[in-house]
Amino acid sequence: MPFTAAISIPLPDGTWLNAFAQYGPPPAWAWPTLLSSGLIASGIVVIVILTVRRITRPLRALATAADGLGRGETVPPLPETGPIEIRSTTHAFNAMRERLGRFIADRTRLLAAISHDLRTPLTALRLRAEFVEDDEIRDKMIATIDEMHRMTEATLAFARDDVGHEPARKVDLAALVTALADDFADIGENVTATAPDRLDFMVRPTALRRAIRNLVENALRYGGTARLSVEDGPDIVIAVEDDGPGIPEAQMEEVFEPFVRLEGSRSQETGGVGLGLATARSIVHAHGGEIRLANLAAGGLRAEIHLPKPGTGASV
């Protein structure tokens, strides 16, 4: 059925310019052309969609693998597929993953070997110290050797940490933290926990429990109390607060270094070996997270473990 289109435009002298156009149905010969054009356009759209999916699929796999590697998960080598640029990027990622694994394994073996080899001379020194006739000198020598032995054992345990080998699995973080607080409360320590009813998250539970335990023991050593909390936000935050003296701002980063202790007496009983925070940060970093320390306004220290949710990357 034909139809008419009309356009009217006013002119400066008050008259109107009128234009009319009449359209009829397309001729019968045009339908095959329109149908052919529609089929070609549909084919082009399908080809574009398949091409985009072929390009983006390896990119999505690469992004997922990079996120998992950053969270400390064991990531298998990626298949090097797709366009040449994506194949080159995937090949570089696989090479980086292999080099990182070799570096960590070599460093761990070296540290474990050094710590292990120190056991024999320390044992020999202690035996020889027993033959020193002066009681005061002998006691001081034995105390020093025993301290070195404890530091060596702590270093060996730090090197043998299985955080990189324990498989990650989904656990209830709220239950994990509450159970840890209950364990301390059962032995008479002033430890409490506040957590949601349930919070499932992919972690290495044994390693993470060790990291939280180290923070709690640090809080109890210097503050006599520990308050744990679990918060679900952009990151999963596990916080430990105490009522101790806090840490000078200039030493907030220094305390994470191995064998650094702020406690002035250097006593093993009051200050520990100095690997607790270093171990905790190593475990949290292996989960792709961060540990942050802050002094509380009312006194005390707040230590926060930030665990990034999948796809968000590490906290900054």
C-alpha positions as CSV (number, residue, x, y, z in Angstrom):
1,M,0.0,0.0,0.0
2,P,1.5,3.3,-1.1
3,F,2.1,6.1,1.5
4,T,2.9,9.8,1.2
5,A,5.6,11.8,3.1
6,A,5.1,15.6,3.4
7,I,7.5,18.3,4.6
8,S,6.5,22.0,5.1
9,I,9.1,24.7,5.8
10,P,8.2,28.4,6.6
11,L,10.0,31.0,4.5
12,P,11.0,34.5,5.6
13,D,8.4,36.2,3.4
14,G,5.6,34.3,5.2
15,T,5.1,31.7,2.5
16,W,5.6,28.0,3.0
17,L,7.7,25.5,1.1
18,N,5.9,22.2,0.8
19,A,7.5,19.0,-0.5
20,F,5.7,15.7,-1.0
21,A,7.0,12.2,-1.7
22,Q,4.9,9.2,-2.5
23,Y,6.2,5.7,-1.8
24,G,4.7,2.5,-3.1
25,P,5.5,-1.1,-2.2
26,P,8.9,-2.4,-3.4
27,P,8.7,-4.2,-6.7
28,A,8.6,-7.9,-6.7
29,W,12.2,-8.2,-8.0
30,A,13.5,-6.4,-4.9
31,W,12.5,-9.1,-2.4
32,P,15.3,-11.5,-3.4
33,T,17.8,-8.7,-3.0
34,L,16.6,-7.8,0.5
35,L,16.5,-11.4,1.6
36,S,20.0,-12.0,0.2
37,S,21.3,-8.9,2.0
38,G,19.7,-10.0,5.3
39,L,21.3,-13.5,5.0
40,I,24.7,-12.0,4.3
41,A,24.4,-9.6,7.2
42,S,23.4,-12.5,9.6
43,G,26.4,-14.5,8.4
44,I,28.8,-11.6,9.0
45,V,27.4,-11.1,12.6
46,V,27.8,-14.9,13.3
47,I,31.4,-14.8,12.0
48,V,32.2,-11.7,14.1
49,I,30.8,-13.3,17.2
50,L,32.8,-16.5,16.7
51,T,36.0,-14.5,16.0
52,V,35.6,-12.4,19.1
53,R,34.9,-15.5,21.2
54,R,38.0,-17.2,19.8
55,I,40.1,-14.2,20.8
56,T,38.6,-13.5,24.2
57,R,38.5,-17.2,25.4
58,P,42.3,-17.5,25.9
59,L,42.3,-13.9,27.3
60,R,39.7,-14.9,29.9
61,A,41.7,-18.1,30.7
62,L,44.9,-16.0,31.1
63,A,43.2,-13.5,33.4
64,T,41.8,-16.3,35.6
65,A,45.2,-18.0,35.7
66,A,47.0,-14.7,36.6
67,D,44.5,-14.1,39.4
68,G,44.9,-17.6,40.7
69,L,48.8,-17.3,40.6
70,G,48.6,-14.0,42.5
71,R,46.5,-15.8,45.2
72,G,49.1,-18.5,45.6
73,E,47.2,-21.2,43.9
74,T,48.9,-24.0,41.9
75,V,48.2,-23.0,38.2
76,P,48.9,-25.5,35.4
77,P,50.5,-24.3,32.2
78,L,48.0,-22.7,29.9
79,P,47.5,-23.9,26.3
80,E,49.0,-21.5,23.9
81,T,46.2,-21.0,21.5
82,G,44.6,-18.0,19.6
83,P,46.1,-15.3,17.5
84,I,49.9,-15.0,17.5
85,E,49.9,-12.0,19.9
86,I,47.8,-13.9,22.5
87,R,50.0,-17.0,22.0
88,S,53.1,-14.9,22.7
89,T,51.5,-13.4,25.9
90,T,50.4,-16.9,27.1
91,H,53.9,-18.3,26.4
92,A,55.4,-15.4,28.5
93,F,53.0,-16.1,31.3
94,N,53.9,-19.8,31.3
95,A,57.6,-19.0,31.4
96,M,57.1,-16.5,34.3
97,R,55.1,-19.1,36.2
98,E,57.8,-21.7,35.8
99,R,60.6,-19.2,36.8
100,L,58.7,-18.1,39.9
101,G,58.2,-21.8,41.0
102,R,61.9,-22.5,40.5
103,F,62.9,-19.4,42.4
104,I,60.7,-20.2,45.4
105,A,61.7,-23.8,45.5
106,D,65.4,-23.0,45.2
107,R,65.3,-20.4,47.9
108,T,63.4,-22.7,50.3
109,R,65.8,-25.6,49.7
110,L,68.8,-23.2,50.3
111,L,67.3,-21.9,53.6
112,A,66.4,-25.4,54.8
113,A,69.9,-26.7,54.0
114,I,71.6,-23.9,55.8
115,S,69.4,-24.3,58.9
116,H,69.9,-28.1,58.8
117,D,73.7,-27.9,58.5
118,L,73.9,-25.5,61.5
119,R,72.5,-28.2,63.8
120,T,75.7,-30.2,64.0
121,P,78.1,-27.4,64.9
122,L,75.7,-26.0,67.4
123,T,75.4,-29.4,69.1
124,A,79.2,-29.7,69.2
125,L,79.5,-26.2,70.7
126,R,77.0,-27.1,73.4
127,L,78.9,-30.3,74.3
128,R,82.2,-28.3,74.5
129,A,80.5,-25.6,76.6
130,E,79.7,-28.2,79.2
131,F,83.4,-28.6,79.9
132,V,84.0,-24.9,80.8
133,E,84.9,-24.8,84.5
134,D,83.6,-21.3,85.2
135,D,79.9,-21.7,86.0
136,E,78.9,-18.1,85.0
137,I,80.7,-18.3,81.7
138,R,79.4,-21.8,81.0
139,D,75.8,-20.9,81.7
140,K,76.0,-17.8,79.5
141,M,77.5,-19.8,76.6
142,I,74.9,-22.6,76.9
143,A,72.1,-20.0,77.0
144,T,73.5,-18.3,73.8
145,I,73.9,-21.7,72.1
146,D,70.4,-22.7,73.0
147,E,69.0,-19.4,71.7
148,M,70.9,-20.0,68.4
149,H,69.5,-23.5,68.3
150,R,65.9,-22.3,68.8
151,M,66.4,-19.7,66.0
152,T,67.8,-22.4,63.7
153,E,64.8,-24.7,64.4
154,A,62.4,-21.7,63.8
155,T,64.1,-20.9,60.5
156,L,63.9,-24.6,59.4
157,A,60.2,-24.6,60.2
158,F,59.8,-21.4,58.3
159,A,61.6,-22.9,55.3
160,R,59.6,-26.1,55.4
161,D,56.3,-24.2,55.5
162,D,53.8,-26.1,53.3
163,V,51.8,-23.1,52.3
164,G,52.7,-23.5,48.6
165,H,51.7,-27.2,48.6
166,E,48.5,-27.4,50.8
167,P,45.6,-27.5,48.4
168,A,43.1,-24.6,48.6
169,R,39.5,-25.5,49.5
170,K,36.3,-23.7,50.4
171,V,36.0,-23.4,54.2
172,D,33.8,-21.4,56.6
173,L,36.2,-18.6,57.7
174,A,33.7,-17.5,60.4
175,A,33.9,-21.0,61.9
176,L,37.7,-21.2,61.5
177,V,38.2,-17.9,63.4
178,T,35.7,-18.7,66.1
179,A,37.2,-22.2,66.7
180,L,40.7,-20.7,67.0
181,A,39.4,-18.2,69.6
182,D,37.7,-21.0,71.5
183,D,41.0,-23.0,71.6
184,F,42.8,-20.1,73.2
185,A,39.9,-19.5,75.6
186,D,40.0,-23.1,76.7
187,I,43.5,-22.7,78.0
188,G,42.6,-19.6,79.9
189,E,43.6,-16.9,77.5
190,N,41.6,-13.7,77.1
191,V,40.6,-14.2,73.4
192,T,37.2,-13.4,71.9
193,A,35.8,-13.5,68.4
194,T,33.1,-11.7,66.4
195,A,32.1,-13.2,63.1
196,P,29.1,-13.6,60.8
197,D,27.0,-16.7,60.9
198,R,28.8,-18.2,57.8
199,L,31.4,-17.0,55.3
200,D,32.7,-19.5,52.8
201,F,35.9,-18.7,51.1
202,M,38.7,-20.5,49.2
203,V,41.8,-20.7,51.4
204,R,44.5,-23.0,52.6
205,P,43.0,-23.6,56.0
206,T,46.0,-25.0,57.9
207,A,48.3,-22.2,56.7
208,L,45.8,-19.4,57.3
209,R,45.0,-20.7,60.7
210,R,48.7,-20.6,61.5
211,A,49.0,-17.0,60.3
212,I,46.0,-15.9,62.5
213,R,47.4,-17.9,65.4
214,N,50.7,-16.0,65.1
215,L,48.9,-12.7,65.2
216,V,46.8,-13.8,68.3
217,E,50.0,-15.0,70.1
218,N,51.7,-11.7,69.3
219,A,48.6,-9.8,70.7
220,L,48.6,-11.9,73.9
221,R,52.4,-11.5,74.4
222,Y,52.3,-7.8,74.3
223,G,48.7,-6.9,75.2
224,G,47.4,-9.8,77.3
225,T,44.2,-9.9,75.3
226,A,43.1,-10.5,71.7
227,R,39.8,-9.6,70.0
228,L,39.2,-11.3,66.6
229,S,36.7,-10.2,64.0
230,V,35.8,-11.2,60.5
231,E,34.3,-8.7,58.1
232,D,32.9,-9.3,54.6
233,G,33.4,-6.3,52.3
234,P,35.3,-5.6,49.1
235,D,38.0,-7.8,50.7
236,I,37.6,-10.4,53.4
237,V,39.1,-8.8,56.5
238,I,40.3,-10.8,59.6
239,A,41.3,-8.4,62.3
240,V,43.1,-9.0,65.6
241,E,43.2,-6.2,68.2
242,D,45.0,-6.0,71.5
243,D,45.5,-3.6,74.4
244,G,49.3,-3.5,74.2
245,P,51.6,-0.5,73.7
246,G,51.3,-0.6,69.9
247,I,54.2,-0.1,67.5
248,P,56.0,3.1,66.6
249,E,54.9,4.3,63.1
250,A,58.5,4.2,61.8
251,Q,58.8,0.5,62.7
252,M,55.5,-0.7,61.2
253,E,57.2,-2.4,58.2
254,E,60.4,-3.4,60.1
255,V,58.5,-5.8,62.4
256,F,57.7,-8.0,59.4
257,E,61.4,-8.7,58.8
258,P,62.6,-12.2,60.1
259,F,64.2,-12.2,63.6
260,V,63.2,-8.6,64.3
261,R,61.8,-8.1,67.8
262,L,60.7,-4.8,69.4
263,E,60.8,-6.3,72.9
264,G,63.9,-5.0,74.5
265,S,64.9,-7.8,76.8
266,R,65.6,-10.2,73.8
267,S,64.1,-13.0,76.0
268,Q,62.8,-16.0,74.1
269,E,59.9,-16.2,76.6
270,T,58.7,-12.6,76.3
271,G,59.8,-11.7,72.8
272,G,59.9,-15.0,70.9
273,V,62.2,-15.7,68.0
274,G,61.0,-13.0,65.7
275,L,59.5,-15.1,62.9
276,G,55.8,-14.9,63.9
277,L,54.8,-11.8,61.8
278,A,57.2,-12.8,59.0
279,T,55.6,-16.2,58.7
280,A,52.1,-14.7,58.9
281,R,52.8,-12.2,56.1
282,S,54.4,-14.9,54.0
283,I,51.2,-17.0,54.3
284,V,48.9,-14.1,53.6
285,H,51.0,-13.0,50.6
286,A,50.7,-16.6,49.3
287,H,46.9,-16.1,49.4
288,G,47.3,-12.9,47.3
289,G,46.5,-10.7,50.4
290,E,48.1,-8.2,52.7
291,I,48.6,-7.7,56.4
292,R,48.2,-4.1,57.6
293,L,49.1,-2.8,61.1
294,A,47.6,0.3,62.7
295,N,47.8,1.7,66.2
296,L,44.4,2.2,67.9
297,A,43.4,5.6,69.1
298,A,42.6,4.3,72.6
299,G,45.8,2.3,72.8
300,G,46.8,-1.1,71.4
301,L,47.4,-2.5,67.9
302,R,45.1,-3.7,65.2
303,A,46.4,-6.2,62.7
304,E,44.3,-6.8,59.6
305,I,44.5,-9.7,57.2
306,H,43.0,-8.6,53.8
307,L,42.1,-11.5,51.5
308,P,41.0,-10.3,48.0
309,K,37.9,-11.9,46.5
310,P,38.4,-13.8,43.2
311,G,38.7,-11.5,40.2
312,T,39.5,-8.4,42.3
313,G,43.3,-8.9,42.5
314,A,45.5,-8.3,45.5
315,S,44.7,-5.6,48.0
316,V,46.7,-2.4,47.9
